[in-house]
Amino acid sequence: MKKVHKSLLFSIILLGFMAISQISFAQFPPPPPSGDKGGSSNGVPGGGAPIGSGIVLLISLAAGYGGKKVFDARKELSE
């Protein structure tokens, strides 16, 4: 009886997760762009924002944080 109860509970939980995954999509896709298809209004999604400078900024912040950690660790070892 306990085995049947466990398998039934497992089945109900599994079905619940499968049902929730089907109804929990974040949002519908955006509508297609309006205007003529050959004109200049057909732009790149996202506006062509540059990401190169953001990556450089993140890497430099990570290097600075790592350098501070190393400096603090060496300072603590020398004391």
N, C-alpha and C positions, 0 to 999 in steps of 0.2 A: 504494500500500500504506500509506503514511504517513497519507493522508487517511482511509482506512478505519479505521485504528488510532485516530486522533483522534476520529472520530465514534463509534466503539464505546466508547471511554473516556468521552466526554461522555455518552452514553446510559446507561452503567452508573452514573455519578455522579448523573445526574438521577434515575434510578429509585431509587437509594439514598436521596437526600434526600426523595423522595416517600414512600418506605416508612417512614423515620424519623419524618416528620411525622405519620403515621397512628398510630404506636404510642407516641409520646412525650407524650401528654396528661398533665397534672400529677396530676389525681385525678378521681374520679367525683363527680357532683353530690351534695349532701347529701340525706338522706332527708326526706320531707315531715314537717312538724310534726305531733306527735300531739295528741290532745285534741279537744274539740268545736270545730267551725268557727265557731260564733257567739259563743263566750265571750271572756273577756279574755286567754286564753292565746295567741291569734292576734296576736302582736306584729310589729312592723316588723323585718325582718332587719337586724342590726347593732345593735339595741337603741336606736335613735334617738339615737346619740351626737352631741353638738353639734360642728360643725366650724368654726363662725364664729370662736371664740377661737383656734383653731390657725392659721387663715389670718392673723389679726391678728398673732400671734406671729411667723410666718414673714416677713411683710412688714416688721415692725419690725426683725427681725434682719438682713434684707437691706439695709434702709436704713442701719442702723448700720455694717454692713460696707462699704457703698458710701461712706458718710461718712468712714470711717477711711482708705479708699483715696485719696479726694480730698484729705484732710488730709495724708497722707504724700506725695502727689505734689506738692502746693503747697510743703510744707516742703523737699522735695528741689530744687524749682525755685529757691527763694529762696536756697539755699546756693551 
